[in-house]
């Protein structure tokens, strides 16, 4: 999984980069799109954007974290706002996990509906 981290209106420190990569890498177990030759690498590309909305605000939801996972043929997005940057990263990870599960369930649900339809037709 390839992770690209961008920042806007703030500095990307090593600690922030490591924390973000650690949280995003937990999503790897939910993505099972693999290359043919390699089992460890996935085809997914993750874009994470850490942003401070304005330079003059001190209170409220100042930080925005956007995450986009590009899968073959599909792109999933998640966004979270918070007054703490690390909380926003965790919230974005949780939202992205729900998006991945929803995407996977939708794929399996289509197969189940087709199987039910075939089963009903065969019994009639």
BELLIN-V583197 format. One record per pair of residues at least 24 apart in sequence whose ideal C-beta (glycine too) atoms are under 6 Angstrom apart, sorted by sequence separation. I is the first residue (numbers start at 1). J is the second residue. If there is no record, write none. Layout:
i=[I/I]
j=[J/J]
This chain:
i=[65/44/45/63/67/1/44/65/20/43/67/33/1/10/1/2/3/4/5/6/7/8/9/23/20/27/23/30]
j=[89/69/70/88/92/28/71/92/48/72/96/71/42/52/44/45/46/47/48/49/50/51/52/89/89/96/93/100]
